[in-house]
Amino acid sequence: MKIWVDADACPVVIKDILFRAAQRTQLEMTLVANHALRIPPARNITMLQVSSGFDVADDEIVKRLTTGDLVITADIPLAAEVIENGGQALNPRGELYTEQNIKARLNIRDFMDTMRASGVQTGGPPPISQTDRQNFANELDKILTKHLAKK
């Protein structure tokens, strides 16, 4: 399993949790973004800079993804593609996207897009809370523990 991070919008506190987890487990992790990022000096952690543009980072992740890989993203369409291609997708707030919940998440996202397009101010998501951080760390730990137990 490799960890892919949709890093353009991933909160710094979540990246820090991921860096520690990657160093602890020695799993490969790649952050994909359209701008340079600072990463710790570790052989198993890399940064892939892609050109700017709509969904360029998402497309690169899907292209490189292999079955069983884990993708960290808040992008619901990307999560749907990841699941469709045999990967796992985890939201930075700790919600694991699954075949059972991704269609509902896509429907809500599309509905909110329609609302925004019609001029309704929906606001953005709230800042990452301590509870969100803990939920993310716990869910990530479950996924990594399950994977490492299979080895």
C-alpha positions in Angstrom: 0.0 0.0 0.0 1.2 3.5 -0.9 -0.3 6.7 0.6 -1.2 9.5 -1.8 -2.0 12.9 -0.5 -4.1 15.4 -2.5 -1.9 18.0 -0.9 -3.1 21.4 -2.4 -5.9 21.7 0.1 -4.7 19.3 2.8 -4.4 21.1 6.2 -0.9 21.3 7.6 -1.9 19.6 10.9 -3.1 16.6 8.8 0.1 16.5 6.8 2.0 16.5 10.1 0.0 13.4 11.2 0.7 11.8 7.9 4.4 12.5 8.0 4.7 10.9 11.5 2.6 7.9 10.3 4.7 7.4 7.2 8.0 7.6 9.2 6.6 5.1 11.8 5.4 2.6 9.3 8.0 3.2 6.6 5.2 3.1 4.0 5.7 5.1 0.8 3.9 8.4 0.8 3.6 10.9 -2.1 2.2 14.4 -1.7 0.8 15.7 -5.0 0.3 19.4 -5.5 0.6 22.2 -8.1 3.1 24.1 -6.0 6.3 23.1 -4.1 5.8 21.8 -0.6 8.1 21.3 2.3 8.5 17.7 3.3 10.6 16.0 5.9 13.9 14.4 4.8 12.8 10.8 4.6 13.4 8.3 1.7 9.8 7.1 1.8 8.2 10.6 1.6 8.2 12.3 -1.7 6.5 15.3 -3.3 5.2 15.4 -6.9 4.6 18.8 -8.3 2.1 18.9 -11.2 1.2 21.8 -13.4 -1.6 24.1 -12.4 -5.0 23.4 -13.7 -8.4 22.0 -12.9 -8.1 18.4 -11.5 -4.4 18.0 -12.7 -3.3 16.7 -9.3 -6.4 14.5 -9.0 -5.8 13.0 -12.5 -2.2 12.3 -11.6 -3.2 10.4 -8.4 -5.7 8.3 -10.3 -3.2 7.5 -13.0 -0.6 6.3 -10.5 -3.0 4.6 -8.0 -2.8 0.8 -7.6 -5.3 -1.4 -5.9 -5.3 -1.1 -2.1 -3.5 2.3 -2.1 -4.8 5.0 0.3 -5.6 8.5 -0.9 -6.1 11.4 1.5 -8.5 13.9 0.0 -11.5 16.0 0.7 -12.4 16.0 -3.0 -15.4 13.8 -3.3 -15.2 13.2 -7.1 -11.6 12.1 -6.6 -12.6 9.8 -3.7 -15.2 8.2 -6.0 -12.6 7.5 -8.7 -10.2 6.1 -6.1 -12.9 3.7 -4.8 -13.9 2.8 -8.4 -10.2 1.9 -9.1 -9.8 -0.3 -6.0 -8.2 2.2 -3.6 -9.2 3.6 -0.3 -10.1 7.3 0.3 -9.9 9.0 3.6 -11.1 12.6 4.3 -8.8 14.9 6.4 -11.6 15.0 9.0 -11.4 11.2 9.4 -14.3 10.0 7.3 -13.5 6.9 5.3 -15.2 7.1 1.9 -16.7 3.7 0.9 -18.8 2.1 -1.8 -21.7 2.4 0.6 -21.4 6.2 1.3 -19.7 7.7 -1.8 -22.8 8.1 -3.9 -24.7 10.0 -1.2 -21.6 12.3 -0.7 -21.5 12.9 -4.5 -25.2 13.8 -4.5 -24.8 16.2 -1.7 -21.8 17.8 -3.3 -23.6 18.2 -6.6 -26.6 19.7 -4.8 -24.4 22.2 -3.1 -22.7 23.0 -6.4 -26.1 23.8 -7.9 -27.0 26.0 -4.9 -23.8 27.9 -5.2 -24.2 28.3 -9.0 -27.7 29.8 -8.4 -26.2 32.4 -6.1 -26.8 30.9 -2.7 -24.0 31.6 -0.2 -23.2 28.2 1.4 -20.0 29.1 3.1 -17.0 26.8 3.3 -16.3 24.0 5.6 -15.4 24.9 9.2 -11.8 24.9 10.3 -10.3 21.5 11.3 -11.1 21.0 14.9 -9.2 19.0 17.6 -11.9 16.3 17.2 -11.4 16.2 13.5 -7.7 15.7 14.0 -8.3 12.9 16.5 -10.8 11.2 14.2 -8.4 11.4 11.3 -5.5 10.0 13.3 -7.7 7.2 14.7 -9.1 6.2 11.2 -5.6 6.4 9.7 -4.2 4.2 12.4 -6.9 1.6 11.8 -6.2 1.5 8.1 -2.4 1.3 8.6 -2.7 -1.3 11.4 -4.9 -3.5 9.2 -2.5 -3.2 6.3 0.6 -4.0 8.4 -1.1 -7.0 10.0 -1.6 -8.5 6.5 2.2 -8.4 5.8 
